Amino acid sequence: MKPAISLLILATLAAPASARAAEPAISVTLAPIAAPDHADAVGTVAVTLRFDGVAAAAGTPVLRLPLVASNVDTVATVMTGFEARDAAGPLRLTLRDVDLPETGMRDAVGGGPSREWLADRPVTGALTVRYSVPAQAALPPRGPAPPFSFSADGQGVSAAGHMFLLLPPGEGRYRTTYAWDLTRAPMGSRGVSSLGEGRRTAGELLTGAELRMSFFMAGRIGTWPAKVPAAGFFGAWQGSPCFDAKELLGWTGNLYDHYARFFARKDAQPYGVFLRHNPINAGGGVGLHRAFVTTFGENSCQDLGKIRLTLAHEMFHTFQPFIAEPGGLESSWFGEGLATFYQARLPFRFGLLTAEQYIDDVNWTAARYYTSVMARVPNREVAKRFWADTRVRTLPYDRGMLYFAVLDDELRKASGGKRSLDDLMKAMLAREATGARTSVADWEALLRQYSGEDAVGRFRAFLEGEMPVPASDAFGPCFQRVAKLLRRYELGFEPAVLAEQKRLVRGLIPGSAAASAGLRDGDEIVDPVPQDGIQGEQAQRLHLRIRRDQRVFSVAYLPRGDTVEAWQWERITGVPDKSCTLW
Ligand SMILES: [Zn+2]
């Protein structure tokens, strides 16, 4: 714990209206403010939070914000102009830093090192808190991370609730309103949140996790459709992608409608897809509450097929079940494995991908997994080494996908095609819908019920690191399994270096491609190095900017080591397209 710091709160705010709502309510108003030297750009975002029905005794934490969320620094240490007041007037808050247990929040992680604000007297009536955040509030990246941080570019600004929403501790549910004050924003600005455009109140009470997993985008931004509907799919983008954002979001909206039918979900709520620029590691994305965000970069025009798959993957997260016990990364094999399994299978089933596009995606995942030197690392190691090593970080996705492919095939064959993974997934979702905390024990119970005790044994072996190998026809009757010679990913030095604040090469492997290219222990790698994508690309060279002594220069090499046999699936000639799909 760090020493507590006192904040003297200014008494300059208007008196708030008294609390009326029977249930706790939170209203978030964001005011993007044009930069003083550049009226087209957003410079800061003024945040106003109003809480009704939130009580706290003197000396107890009123509000809380993690210092880091999913490996991204929040605004806890960079916010300015903090003020708070309640019905009794200005409220003096003291802050302290605490270490909280980490908790799973669907496909993000909450808790951890956090900042708390404690009141010096009991809080009474409506509480209003104001502070400002730089529109580009990103601290130096800690390494690979989802696109949550404040990012100002292309005359807009965006961030996830994770980054800046101070919320009361505990498991409360809140009537939630998101609103915008665009009076000081660049001309022509719009404000869109995961609840839709402008001032919007959620149709149901939101948990703190759901508030944090909301997304906000404002400024001169684009949307599809041009007018954001009150319910159903919409997309918003910030900046100038090199592809046709309207066409891409139209495809995604079509897939959304198919997903909604597949999961029998009738929504009276909006569902938002957010696209923004990412100069470092474009293509990554993350599912949020009724929304997801993904990023594009300079190479995205060539990679439109990859962006479609990312959109299909992230949007699937919004519908799918998750395992809450154990939470967080330890159960990511379930959430990420299912999403990776279905990201191409469902669009293919719905006629939105060709057979070739489908099997290419299967093969990409299979190649990355079967060439990985970490392929047999037990699942319990994943959480510990997730951010430090791309070969561990990709296991929940790749090994999870292949586990589900094996299981799906077994269920189909044992039932003569009547049952599939669809049924188990929907049963898990039904359990989640009762409000129960879904657990690994629930998953094992379903395996036992649908497939017998052997399936539980195979599942436990998978968690211990056993390599799943789907049958030759597991991806449908027009594909068959073949062994191909592929090369392992080999960075050539200690991978943990890339997840550290100052990236100094150590553990250089003599004779590796990195060593042959001239890299040396002690070299500083200037820019963050994304690897999850390149790990799956046999022919892609890794480009590093190196600082050695006073010199900065580039080193490039093909980060590949040993050649190994890897399973791939190829088209059987003569089997027509129409018999390819597994329903
Ligand atoms: Zn995912």
Residues whose N, C-alpha, C, O or C-beta is under 5 A from the ligand:
A	BS01	ZN	E336 A339
